């Protein structure tokens, strides 16, 4: 592929390979589907795949390269944590699904689609991105869907043209171009006056956003995936600049995107690229694929979904804020998940993505919520846990008043939020149910 294809005005005319909606061939290496917090031991049978020592060694190698401890290694076993998504190594692909009930083992296909809906609802990918309807619910389809979503975002960027910027270049040329670097010319060209040490500006697509996407595409080149996806990723990798040792990749943050309005249309693509690169220890020269972690913290996903649902279903006069913080001691800060204010009072919400034994929270959780109420002047603290029953469950109990203090009535409410609707899909009315259970009424 020629370099001159990368000019700004020619992307719109490119006849890019199209992705069909056909099912892809069974991916290789083998795919194992598990739930968060599951334990895999050597010899365990997962569908048609037997978890072997080679599989464990590939996960151990991946664990040593990741900055985040997504799973823990034991004696001939691996225990997964509260992260969901995809782990891909040269020997194995692991698809980790959410687990909100004890009957999930019979509903793996259902939870695969729910995870996709949850990622779209929380804004990690566009709601109009390719859906799981294009694929079957076999193990491994989640990785295909994620890659298709990334490809769709990159194709949208190319249709509108990549960002370019002027970059200062210092070079030794046979012609005078730009500005002569006098000091370097005297120092280095005393005996070769036919050469010039110059400094000039070049209009280039080596923008940090393009370099970040190029690095993500380069990393994906080593995935063992279907030929259709591989062809498309290889094609796109030729259109984006690749980082070099002199021009390394810089992981742009959401704050960086807000500072440059030109990056607005890059947002979804950069979110996925950052997710691909976030745990990678930089080594752009390595040609060996050692693994890929595309994982999401279910605690953060659950919190983000509740926040968006409360914003969607809030009543007049109700205000919802996320991750408020205040100084607690020294440099330590208190940061509850959600704070709700309304004419009826204030609520502090602490979300917990885990199955609660006997509907009884720990003493540490109750104390934490009480401190939140004290510092954020809330009359009620709320612990929210996931629930897959037909109806939401709520328990309310007051804290004992402090001795020798004026009455301060504070209570702690346990809410078991109905994550799924009766059809077994993601509950899109969760916010309305929470507002009703909290007893929040709108302004009259």
C-alpha positions as CSV (number, residue, x, y, z in Angstrom):
1,X,0.0,0.0,0.0
2,X,1.4,3.3,-1.0
3,X,2.1,6.1,1.5
4,X,0.3,8.7,-0.6
5,X,-3.0,7.0,0.1
6,X,-2.9,8.6,3.5
7,X,-3.5,12.2,2.3
8,X,-6.4,13.9,3.8
9,X,-8.6,14.2,0.7
10,X,-8.3,10.7,-0.6
11,X,-9.8,8.7,2.3
12,X,-13.4,9.4,1.2
13,X,-12.9,7.6,-2.1
14,X,-11.3,4.4,-0.7
15,X,-13.2,1.2,-1.5
16,X,-12.6,-0.4,1.9
17,X,-13.3,-4.1,2.4
18,X,-16.8,-4.6,3.8
19,X,-17.7,-6.8,6.8
20,X,-20.5,-9.2,6.1
21,X,-23.1,-10.3,8.7
22,X,-22.2,-14.0,8.1
23,X,-21.0,-16.2,11.0
24,X,-17.3,-16.5,11.2
25,X,-15.4,-19.7,11.4
26,X,-14.7,-21.1,14.9
27,X,-11.8,-19.1,16.3
28,X,-8.5,-20.6,17.0
29,X,-7.0,-20.9,19.7
30,X,-9.9,-22.5,21.7
31,X,-12.3,-20.4,23.6
32,X,-13.4,-21.0,27.2
33,X,-16.4,-19.2,28.7
34,X,-16.4,-18.5,32.5
35,X,-18.0,-16.2,35.0
36,X,-16.4,-13.6,37.2
37,X,-14.9,-15.1,40.4
38,X,-14.9,-18.6,38.9
39,X,-11.9,-20.9,39.5
40,X,-10.4,-22.9,36.6
41,X,-8.2,-25.9,37.5
42,X,-6.0,-27.9,35.2
43,X,-8.2,-30.7,33.9
44,X,-11.5,-28.8,34.1
45,X,-13.8,-29.3,31.1
46,X,-15.3,-26.2,29.7
47,X,-17.6,-27.2,26.9
48,X,-15.4,-28.9,24.3
49,X,-12.2,-27.5,25.8
50,X,-10.1,-29.1,28.6
51,X,-8.2,-26.5,30.6
52,X,-4.6,-27.6,30.3
53,X,-1.2,-26.7,31.8
54,X,-0.3,-24.9,28.5
55,X,-3.4,-22.7,28.9
56,X,-2.4,-21.9,32.5
57,X,1.1,-21.0,31.5
58,X,-0.1,-18.6,28.8
59,X,-2.4,-16.9,31.4
60,X,0.6,-16.7,33.8
61,X,2.7,-15.0,31.2
62,X,-0.1,-12.5,30.4
63,X,-0.5,-11.8,34.2
64,X,3.2,-10.9,34.5
65,X,2.8,-8.2,31.8
66,X,-0.5,-6.6,33.0
67,X,-0.4,-3.6,35.4
68,X,-3.9,-4.6,36.7
69,X,-4.3,-7.9,38.6
70,X,-7.3,-9.2,36.6
71,X,-7.0,-12.7,38.0
72,X,-4.9,-14.5,40.6
73,X,-2.8,-17.7,40.1
74,X,-3.0,-20.6,42.5
75,X,-1.7,-24.2,42.6
76,X,-2.5,-25.5,39.1
77,X,-5.5,-23.1,39.0
78,X,-6.5,-19.5,38.2
79,X,-9.2,-17.5,40.0
80,X,-10.9,-14.7,38.1
81,X,-12.0,-11.5,39.8
82,X,-14.7,-8.9,39.3
83,X,-13.7,-8.1,35.7
84,X,-15.7,-9.1,32.6
85,X,-14.7,-9.2,29.0
86,X,-12.0,-11.0,27.1
87,X,-8.5,-12.4,27.8
88,X,-6.7,-13.5,24.7
89,X,-3.4,-15.4,24.6
90,X,-1.6,-17.4,21.9
91,X,-2.9,-20.6,23.5
92,X,-6.4,-19.6,24.7
93,X,-9.2,-17.1,24.6
94,X,-11.2,-16.6,27.8
95,X,-14.6,-15.0,27.7
96,X,-15.5,-13.7,31.2
97,X,-19.2,-12.9,31.8
98,X,-21.1,-11.1,34.6
99,X,-22.7,-13.2,37.4
100,X,-25.6,-11.7,39.3
101,X,-27.3,-14.9,40.4
102,X,-26.5,-18.5,41.3
103,X,-28.4,-19.9,38.3
104,X,-26.2,-18.2,35.7
105,X,-24.6,-21.4,34.6
106,X,-27.6,-22.2,32.4
107,X,-27.8,-18.6,31.0
108,X,-24.4,-18.0,29.5
109,X,-25.7,-17.0,26.1
110,X,-28.1,-14.5,27.7
111,X,-25.4,-12.9,29.8
112,X,-23.2,-12.4,26.8
113,X,-25.9,-10.2,25.2
114,X,-26.5,-8.4,28.5
115,X,-22.8,-7.5,28.7
116,X,-23.0,-6.0,25.3
117,X,-26.1,-4.0,26.2
118,X,-24.5,-2.8,29.4
119,X,-21.4,-1.6,27.6
120,X,-23.6,0.3,25.1
121,X,-25.8,1.8,27.9
122,X,-22.7,3.0,29.8
123,X,-21.3,4.8,26.8
124,X,-18.2,2.5,26.3
125,X,-19.4,2.0,22.8
126,X,-22.0,3.7,20.7
127,X,-25.6,2.5,20.9
128,X,-25.6,2.3,17.1
129,X,-22.5,0.1,17.0
130,X,-22.8,-3.4,15.4
131,X,-24.9,-5.5,17.7
132,X,-24.6,-9.1,18.7
133,X,-27.5,-9.8,16.3
134,X,-24.8,-10.0,13.6
135,X,-23.2,-13.0,15.3
136,X,-24.3,-16.1,17.0
137,X,-24.0,-16.6,20.8
138,X,-21.1,-19.1,20.5
139,X,-18.0,-18.6,22.8
140,X,-15.7,-16.1,21.1
141,X,-18.4,-14.0,19.5
142,X,-17.8,-11.3,22.1
143,X,-14.3,-10.6,20.8
144,X,-15.6,-10.5,17.2
145,X,-18.2,-8.0,18.2
146,X,-15.7,-5.8,20.0
147,X,-13.4,-5.8,17.0
148,X,-16.2,-5.1,14.6
149,X,-17.2,-2.1,16.8
150,X,-13.7,-0.7,16.6
151,X,-13.5,-1.2,12.9
152,X,-16.8,0.6,12.4
153,X,-15.5,3.6,14.4
154,X,-12.3,3.8,12.4
155,X,-14.1,3.6,9.1
156,X,-16.3,6.5,10.2
157,X,-13.1,8.5,11.0
158,X,-11.6,7.7,7.6
159,X,-14.7,8.9,5.8
160,X,-14.3,12.4,7.4
161,X,-10.5,12.4,7.1
162,X,-7.8,12.0,9.7
163,X,-6.5,14.9,11.8
164,X,-3.3,16.5,10.6
165,X,-1.0,18.9,12.4
166,X,2.2,20.8,11.6
167,X,5.3,19.1,13.1
168,X,8.8,20.7,13.3
169,X,11.4,18.6,11.5
170,X,15.1,19.0,11.8
171,X,17.1,17.4,8.9
172,X,20.1,17.5,6.7
173,X,19.1,18.2,3.1
174,X,20.8,18.9,-0.2
175,X,18.6,22.0,-0.7
176,X,17.7,24.9,1.5
177,X,14.2,24.3,2.9
178,X,12.6,26.3,5.7
179,X,15.0,27.9,8.2
180,X,18.8,27.3,8.2
181,X,20.0,26.1,11.6
182,X,23.1,28.3,11.6
183,X,24.8,26.8,14.7
184,X,24.5,23.2,13.6
185,X,25.5,24.2,10.0
186,X,28.8,25.7,11.3
187,X,29.4,22.8,13.7
188,X,28.6,19.9,11.4
189,X,28.9,21.1,7.8
190,X,32.3,22.8,7.8
191,X,33.7,20.5,5.2
192,X,30.4,19.7,3.3
193,X,28.9,23.1,2.5
194,X,26.7,21.5,-0.2
195,X,24.6,20.1,2.6
196,X,22.3,22.2,4.8
197,X,21.1,21.7,8.4
198,X,17.5,23.0,8.2
199,X,14.4,23.2,10.3
200,X,11.0,23.3,8.7
201,X,7.3,22.4,9.4
202,X,5.7,19.4,7.9
203,X,1.9,18.8,7.6
204,X,1.5,15.3,8.9
205,X,-1.1,12.9,10.1
206,X,1.2,11.8,13.0
207,X,-1.2,13.3,15.5
208,X,-1.2,11.7,19.0
209,X,-4.7,10.5,18.4
210,X,-3.8,8.7,15.1
211,X,-0.6,7.3,16.7
212,X,-2.7,5.9,19.6
213,X,-5.1,4.2,17.2
214,X,-2.1,3.0,15.1
215,X,-0.5,1.4,18.1
216,X,-3.8,-0.4,19.0
217,X,-4.2,-1.7,15.4
218,X,-0.6,-2.9,15.5
219,X,-1.2,-4.9,18.7
220,X,-4.4,-6.5,17.2
221,X,-2.4,-7.7,14.2
222,X,-1.1,-10.6,16.3
223,X,-4.5,-11.9,17.4
224,X,-5.6,-15.2,16.0
225,X,-9.0,-14.3,14.6
226,X,-11.1,-15.0,11.4
227,X,-9.5,-14.1,8.1
228,X,-12.3,-11.5,7.4
229,X,-11.5,-9.5,10.5
230,X,-7.8,-9.9,10.1
231,X,-7.9,-8.5,6.5
232,X,-9.9,-5.5,7.7
233,X,-7.6,-4.8,10.6
234,X,-4.5,-5.1,8.4
235,X,-6.0,-2.8,5.9
236,X,-6.7,-0.1,8.5
237,X,-3.3,-0.5,10.1
238,X,-1.8,0.7,6.8
239,X,-3.9,3.9,6.9
240,X,-2.9,5.0,10.4
241,X,0.7,6.0,11.4
242,X,2.6,3.7,13.6
243,X,4.5,4.9,16.6
244,X,8.3,4.8,16.6
245,X,11.0,5.0,19.3
246,X,11.4,8.7,18.3
247,X,7.7,9.3,18.2
248,X,6.2,7.1,20.9
249,X,2.5,6.6,21.6
250,X,0.8,8.8,24.1
251,X,-2.4,7.5,25.8
252,X,-4.9,10.4,25.5
253,X,-7.3,10.7,28.5
254,X,-10.9,11.9,28.4
255,X,-9.6,15.2,29.8
256,X,-7.4,15.5,26.7
257,X,-10.4,15.0,24.5
258,X,-12.3,17.8,26.2
259,X,-9.5,20.3,25.7
260,X,-9.5,19.8,21.9
261,X,-12.8,20.1,20.1
262,X,-11.4,18.5,17.0
263,X,-11.1,15.2,18.9
264,X,-14.9,15.0,19.6
265,X,-15.4,12.6,16.7
266,X,-12.4,10.6,17.8
267,X,-14.0,9.9,21.2
268,X,-15.5,6.4,20.7
269,X,-12.5,5.1,18.7
270,X,-10.0,6.4,21.3
271,X,-12.0,4.9,24.1
272,X,-11.5,1.4,22.5
273,X,-7.9,2.1,21.6
274,X,-7.1,3.2,25.2
275,X,-8.8,0.0,26.4
276,X,-6.6,-2.1,24.1
277,X,-3.4,-0.4,25.2
278,X,-4.1,0.6,28.8
279,X,-2.3,-2.4,30.4
280,X,0.4,-2.8,27.8
281,X,3.9,-2.2,28.9
282,X,5.3,-0.2,25.9
283,X,7.3,-2.4,23.5
284,X,6.4,-1.4,20.0
285,X,9.3,-3.3,18.5
286,X,8.2,-6.7,19.7
287,X,6.8,-9.0,17.1
288,X,5.6,-11.7,19.4
289,X,2.0,-11.7,20.6
290,X,1.9,-12.3,24.4
291,X,-1.7,-11.6,25.1
292,X,-4.5,-9.0,25.2
293,X,-6.8,-8.0,28.1
294,X,-10.1,-6.3,27.1
295,X,-11.7,-6.3,30.5
296,X,-14.1,-4.1,32.4
297,X,-14.6,-3.7,36.2
298,X,-18.2,-4.9,36.9
299,X,-18.3,-2.6,40.0
300,X,-17.6,0.4,37.8
301,X,-20.0,-0.8,35.1
302,X,-22.8,-1.3,37.7
303,X,-22.2,2.1,39.2
304,X,-22.1,3.8,35.7
305,X,-25.4,2.1,34.7
306,X,-27.2,3.1,37.9
307,X,-26.0,6.7,37.4
308,X,-27.2,6.9,33.8
309,X,-30.5,5.3,34.8
310,X,-31.1,7.8,37.6
311,X,-30.3,10.7,35.3
312,X,-32.8,9.3,32.8
313,X,-35.6,8.8,35.3
314,X,-35.0,11.6,37.7
315,X,-38.0,13.6,38.8
316,X,-38.3,17.5,38.9
317,X,-36.1,19.0,41.6
318,X,-33.9,15.9,41.9
319,X,-30.2,16.2,41.4
320,X,-27.8,13.2,41.0
321,X,-24.0,13.6,41.3
322,X,-21.4,10.9,40.9
323,X,-18.1,10.5,42.8
324,X,-18.3,13.6,45.0
325,X,-15.4,13.8,47.4
326,X,-14.4,15.5,50.6
327,X,-11.3,15.5,52.8
328,X,-11.6,12.9,55.5
329,X,-8.1,12.7,57.1
330,X,-4.9,14.2,55.8
331,X,-4.7,13.3,52.1
332,X,-7.4,10.7,52.5
333,X,-10.8,11.5,50.9
334,X,-14.3,10.1,51.2
335,X,-15.9,9.4,47.8
336,X,-19.3,7.8,47.7
337,X,-20.5,6.4,44.4
338,X,-23.7,8.6,44.1
339,X,-25.3,11.4,46.0
340,X,-28.9,12.4,45.4
341,X,-30.4,15.7,46.5
342,X,-34.1,16.6,46.4
343,X,-36.6,18.7,48.3
344,X,-37.2,15.7,50.5
345,X,-33.6,15.4,51.6
346,X,-30.3,13.8,50.6
347,X,-29.4,10.2,49.9
348,X,-25.9,8.6,49.7
349,X,-25.7,5.6,47.5
350,X,-23.0,2.9,47.6
351,X,-23.1,0.3,44.8
352,X,-21.9,-3.2,45.3
353,X,-21.7,-5.7,42.5
354,X,-21.8,-9.0,44.4
355,X,-24.2,-11.6,45.7
356,X,-25.1,-10.8,49.3
357,X,-25.3,-13.8,51.6
358,X,-28.6,-13.9,53.5
359,X,-29.4,-10.3,52.6
360,X,-27.0,-9.1,55.4
361,X,-24.3,-6.6,54.7
362,X,-21.0,-6.5,56.6
363,X,-20.5,-4.3,59.6
364,X,-17.7,-2.4,57.7
365,X,-20.2,-1.6,54.9
366,X,-22.8,-0.3,57.4
367,X,-20.1,1.9,59.1
368,X,-18.9,3.2,55.8
369,X,-22.4,4.3,54.8
370,X,-22.9,6.0,58.1
371,X,-19.7,8.0,57.7
372,X,-20.9,9.0,54.2
373,X,-24.2,10.2,55.7
374,X,-22.3,12.2,58.3
375,X,-19.9,14.0,56.0
376,X,-22.4,14.6,53.1
377,X,-25.3,15.6,55.4
378,X,-27.6,12.8,54.1
379,X,-30.5,11.5,56.1
380,X,-30.3,8.1,54.4
381,X,-27.5,5.8,53.2
382,X,-28.3,3.2,50.6
383,X,-26.4,0.0,49.8
384,X,-27.4,-1.3,46.3
385,X,-26.8,-4.9,45.3
386,X,-27.7,-6.7,42.0
387,X,-30.8,-8.8,42.0
388,X,-32.3,-11.0,39.2
389,X,-35.6,-11.9,40.9
390,X,-39.0,-10.9,39.5
391,X,-39.4,-7.9,41.8
392,X,-36.9,-5.5,43.5
393,X,-36.3,-5.9,47.2
394,X,-35.9,-3.1,49.8
395,X,-35.1,-3.2,53.5
396,X,-34.9,0.0,55.7
397,X,-33.6,0.2,59.2
398,X,-32.5,3.2,61.3
399,X,-29.1,3.6,62.9
400,X,-29.0,3.9,66.6
401,X,-28.7,7.6,67.6
402,X,-25.4,8.9,69.0
403,X,-25.3,9.1,72.9
404,X,-25.5,12.6,74.4
405,X,-26.2,14.2,71.0
406,X,-29.3,15.8,69.7
407,X,-31.5,13.4,67.7
408,X,-30.1,12.8,64.2
409,X,-32.3,10.2,62.5
410,X,-30.2,8.4,59.9
411,X,-31.1,5.1,58.3
412,X,-29.5,2.6,56.0
413,X,-31.6,1.1,53.2
414,X,-30.7,-2.1,51.5
415,X,-31.8,-2.2,47.8
416,X,-31.6,-5.2,45.6
417,X,-31.8,-3.7,42.2
418,X,-33.5,-5.8,39.5
419,X,-30.8,-5.9,36.8
420,X,-32.9,-8.0,34.4
421,X,-36.5,-7.5,33.2
422,X,-39.0,-10.4,33.1
423,X,-37.8,-11.3,29.6
424,X,-34.3,-11.8,30.9
425,X,-32.9,-8.7,29.2
426,X,-31.2,-5.6,30.7
427,X,-33.7,-3.7,32.8
428,X,-34.1,-0.3,31.0
429,X,-36.5,0.9,33.8
430,X,-34.1,0.4,36.7
431,X,-33.9,4.1,37.4
432,X,-37.7,4.5,37.7
433,X,-37.8,1.6,40.2
434,X,-35.0,3.0,42.2
435,X,-36.6,6.5,42.4
436,X,-39.8,4.8,43.6
437,X,-38.1,2.6,46.2
438,X,-36.1,5.6,47.6
439,X,-39.4,7.5,48.0
440,X,-38.3,10.5,46.0
441,X,-41.2,12.7,44.8
442,X,-40.9,15.5,42.4
443,X,-41.5,19.2,43.1
444,X,-45.1,20.2,43.1
